[in-house]
Amino acid sequence: MRAVRFHERSGSDALTVEEVDEPSPAPGQILVDVEAAGVNRVDAVFAEGGFSEVYPHSRLQPPRLPHIPGSDFAGTVEAVGDGVRRFDVGDRVFGAGLGAKFPGTYAEKVAAPVSNVAHLPDGVSFESGAAIGHAGVTAWHSLVHHADVEPGDYCLVHGGSGGVGHVAVQLAAALGSRVVATAGSAEAREVIRELGAVDALDYAQSHDDLRESILDATEGGVDVILDYHLDDYFELDIEVSNLNGQVVVVEGGETGIDHQHLRLALWKDLTIQAAGMFNIPDMSAALTRLGRLLEDESLTVEIDRRFDLDEASEAQKAVENESYVGKLVIVP
Ligand SMILES: NC(=O)c1ccc[n+]([C@@H]2O[C@H](COP(=O)([O-])OP(=O)(O)OC[C@H]3O[C@@H](n4cnc5c(N)ncnc54)[C@H](OP(=O)(O)O)[C@@H]3O)[C@@H](O)[C@H]2O)c1
C-alpha cells in the first residue's frame, strides 16, 4: 500500500510517500481502508520527535522510525482482529488518536484499536468523519468531561476559527451555553457567529480592549474558558472569569506563567484544568456522540482544503503556518 512516512525527526519536510507492507489487525484492532485522513498540528509535533522530546515529562515516547504520521481517519472496515465484536467487514467507521503510540493514518490502510474508533453514520461523509476526530474529541474532553458546561453558562473560546475552536464553539452552543469566541479575521468572526457564537471578537486588539469586549459580551464575566494560548491569556482569563469559573487548557505556550497567576486565581476560586486528548483511554463513546451530532446537523466540520497523499508535507506545513477556518484533510 502507499503511505506517508518519515525516517528522521526533522519536521514536516521529512514526509515522503512510499510503498509499504499492509498492516494486519492485532487482537482488538480493525483494518480500515482509509477514505480520508484529518491533518492536525500534533502530527507536526510527532514528526519533530514526539512529545517526549518537546515535553520531556510526557508519557508518550517518540514513535519508532520510520513512522507513518496522522491521528484521524475515516473509511471502511476491511478486516477485524481477534476479539472484535463491535465492528464487521464493510462498516463505515471513523477514528482519532493514532500516529503516536500506533502507526498513523496518512496511508491507504490503517490498523486501529477499537477504543479509537466509532461507526460513521450513513449521512456523514468520510471527509467530515476524518476531519472531526482529534478536534472533536479534544473539544468534548475539555468542555464536557472537564468543564461540564451548563446551559446558560458564558463560555469563551480563544481562537474559535481553528480546528478545535470551531468545533468547541458549536459544542458549547449545543450544550446551551452562550459562546463568545475570538478570531484574527473579519471573515472568520462571521463564520463563528454563523456556527452559533453570540459574539465573535478580534484577538488582535490590545489585551485591555479585549478584556472590556469580553466583559461587555458576557454581562460581566465568563464561566468556562477554553484556552490554547495560556502564555498570552492566563492573566486575561483570570480577569474575565466569574467566581468559581473554569479555565480548560489544551496548550500553554512556553513562557509568561508564574505562581502569581495562581495567587490571582484564588481570589475567584478558579478551577484550572489541563486536558490532553492522548490521555483518554477510550475515545469511542465521545466519537459516537460526535458522529450523531454531525448526522443531525447540530455540528458541522468546516473543511478548508483537500490534499493528495503526495501533498502530505504541504498539508502539514499549511496547518503550522496558514490561517483558515476549520480543518484540512488528506484523501489517499
Ligand atoms: N491538549 C490536547 O489534547 C490538544 C488537542 C488538540 C489541539 N491541541 C492544541 O490546541 C491548539 C489548537 O489546535 P487546532 O488543531 O485547533 O489548531 P488550528 O486549527 O491551527 O487553530 C489555531 C487557532 O489559533 C488561532 N490563533 C492564533 N493566534 C492566536 C491568538 N494570539 N489568540 C487567539 N487565537 C489565536 C488561529 O486563528 P487565526 O487563524 O485567525 O490566526 C486558529 O484559529 C494547538 O496549540 C494544538 O496543539 C491540544
The ligand as an ORCA input file, in Angstrom:
! r2SCAN-3c Opt
* xyz 0 1
  N      -4.305     19.125     24.611
  C      -4.732     18.453     23.577
  O      -5.073     17.274     23.642
  C      -4.840     19.156     22.261
  C      -5.598     18.586     21.244
  C      -5.762     19.287     20.061
  C      -5.113     20.509     19.901
  N      -4.347     20.994     20.897
  C      -3.673     22.307     20.750
  O      -4.700     23.264     20.617
  C      -4.291     24.275     19.728
  C      -5.318     24.412     18.617
  O      -5.317     23.264     17.815
  P      -6.053     23.283     16.422
  O      -5.935     21.941     15.851
  O      -7.405     23.876     16.568
  O      -5.126     24.321     15.616
  P      -5.501     25.239     14.399
  O      -6.583     24.618     13.594
  O      -4.242     25.588     13.710
  O      -6.106     26.556     15.064
  C      -5.314     27.503     15.711
  C      -6.188     28.705     16.005
  O      -5.482     29.600     16.856
  C      -5.846     30.909     16.464
  N      -4.874     31.863     16.966
  C      -3.636     32.140     16.510
  N      -3.070     33.095     17.267
  C      -3.982     33.424     18.227
  C      -4.001     34.337     19.295
  N      -2.952     35.125     19.574
  N      -5.105     34.404     20.059
  C      -6.168     33.624     19.836
  N      -6.219     32.729     18.829
  C      -5.141     32.626     18.029
  C      -5.882     30.819     14.953
  O      -6.625     31.885     14.420
  P      -6.131     32.637     13.088
  O      -6.042     31.583     12.016
  O      -7.195     33.644     12.852
  O      -4.793     33.237     13.407
  C      -6.591     29.481     14.762
  O      -7.976     29.654     14.788
  C      -2.900     23.900     19.233
  O      -1.964     24.576     20.018
  C      -2.842     22.419     19.474
  O      -1.531     21.962     19.657
  C      -4.200     20.356     22.080
*
